[in-house]
Structures are given as structure tokens and as C-alpha cells.
């Protein structure tokens, strides 16, 4: 059983050494542990520190491509290295590496394909009350949108089975955390959470520039992934709303036409016609997008089979 620990990094020369030193050397039921560092276009000595410490596989981007791209590159390299389990760990030493054993246990026991480390949000002192609220609210929304029982959706401390890693495709350039949950649930992968510990903060988050920015980007990400994986439901819902409002306005016009002199209220009739036409187009779009989603699923199955053969 081989474990690959991937560490996406962007200018982490001050924290990467501590992160590497904290990694476990041996784990129960794991025969080999290998480390992969993804240098996401760092301007400092992140890559040099990783190589000097002894990391054999360092992937360096020429420019900063973002956390999601670095995460995907790590999965690809880990699969090339024939990993059975992949653990994603941030390079800022935020998470307690001793909990890796706890993180991979559900995968070893065949109880999960993806395991997400749940941080003790209430006990993290450097989280403001607003940030704690947003973390809880975001995880609650993710539960409703994805159907997955995840208590800490933004957590980057995760473990993936090789099957899950081959199934994952990340489209968003901002972050992979929310997208992979929705995607995994739609693909029938089992997701679970385990409580993990965190270390003292070493630097401010680079992903969350402000609470407002993070909320907006997260909403856009969830909406985008919902459209990608449930296009029929999305467009059919919009079409149904337009149809209902269109019928209501049509009945309103008909009521006044029959009970008054028939003049006026033409605006309602015009708007009714526009809404009904738009609802018809949304219905067609729902059917077409559903057919495209089926085609995408077939392509993903082909991609999965190609990854297995590598």
C-alpha cells in the first residue's frame, strides 16, 4: 500500500520546512510514503528547500496558476507514482500532520473514497466571528447543494483513494475544495469527515482576500458546478418560473379583458408572450444541456479507463 502526500505551495519558504519535518515517516498498513511538492510559480526558494530536504518529486510551474491547478497537478503526479492513497496537505503547516493516519483510516477500511479533515472551527483563535459563521454557513449550504455530509467544506486537508483521484476533474481555477465535493457526490463516490487538529497560524490566508470576496467566489463556484452537473434541473427550474409568471400575467389580462371594456393592460399580454417564449427556450436548453451532460459523462468514463491503464 503506497501513500503519496502532495503539498501545493506558493511562496512557502518560511513554512515548508516545518511542514515537511512534521510528516510521518511510517504509518500502519502503509508500506511506502512518498512526498510530492507542487511549486505554483513561487518567487522564493520553495522548490530549493523541498529538494534540499529530500523531496524527490518537485513539480514547478513557470507562473502562478492557482491552487486548483496545483492540486490537479499533484493528483496526476501521484497517480503516475502508482499511489493507492493520496493526501493533500497545505504548505503553510496549517494542519497537524500527525492526523494523517486518522485521515486515511476510512479509506484503508474501505468505508470511504474521499475523507475531509474537519477543523475545530470554534476553537481556532485567529478566525474572526464572521469567518467562523461563514465557514459554518458555507458547509451547511454545501450539504444542501451536494447532499454530502461534510462538516468543513473549505478544508484542504483531504485523503483520496486512487479510484476517487482518477474520477476527479476540477474546472474551477480558484479552488478545488467545493467543486470536488459536489462532483464526487454526483459520481457516486463515498465522502466522509474526520476531526483533525490545526497548528498555530503562520500567515494570513492567500485564498481568502476578504470575507465578501470569498463568499462571492464560492457562490459562483457552487452555481457553476451545479449547472455543469445538474443542467436539466437548473434550466427546467428557470423555465418553469417563467412559465408560471407568464400564465399568471395571461390570466390577469384575460380577467380584465372579460370584465372591463377590453382596453388597456396590453403590457401584461406582451410580457406574458415574452415569458412563455423564454420558458419554451429554457425547456429546449434543458434538454440539450442534459444531452451534453450525458456526453461529458461518457468522456469522463473514457478518461477514467485511460488513467487506470497508465
Secondary structure as GFF3:
##gff-version 3
##sequence-region A 1 310
A	DSSP	beta_strand	2	9	.	.	.	ID=ss1
A	DSSP	alpha_helix	16	21	.	.	.	ID=ss2
A	DSSP	beta_strand	32	39	.	.	.	ID=ss3
A	DSSP	alpha_helix	46	53	.	.	.	ID=ss4
A	DSSP	beta_strand	57	60	.	.	.	ID=ss5
A	DSSP	alpha_helix	67	80	.	.	.	ID=ss6
A	DSSP	beta_strand	85	88	.	.	.	ID=ss7
A	DSSP	three_ten_helix	97	99	.	.	.	ID=ss8
A	DSSP	alpha_helix	100	108	.	.	.	ID=ss9
A	DSSP	beta_strand	114	118	.	.	.	ID=ss10
A	DSSP	three_ten_helix	121	123	.	.	.	ID=ss11
A	DSSP	alpha_helix	129	146	.	.	.	ID=ss12
A	DSSP	beta_strand	158	161	.	.	.	ID=ss13
A	DSSP	alpha_helix	162	167	.	.	.	ID=ss14
A	DSSP	alpha_helix	177	186	.	.	.	ID=ss15
A	DSSP	beta_strand	191	195	.	.	.	ID=ss16
A	DSSP	alpha_helix	211	229	.	.	.	ID=ss17
A	DSSP	alpha_helix	231	259	.	.	.	ID=ss18
A	DSSP	alpha_helix	266	309	.	.	.	ID=ss19
###
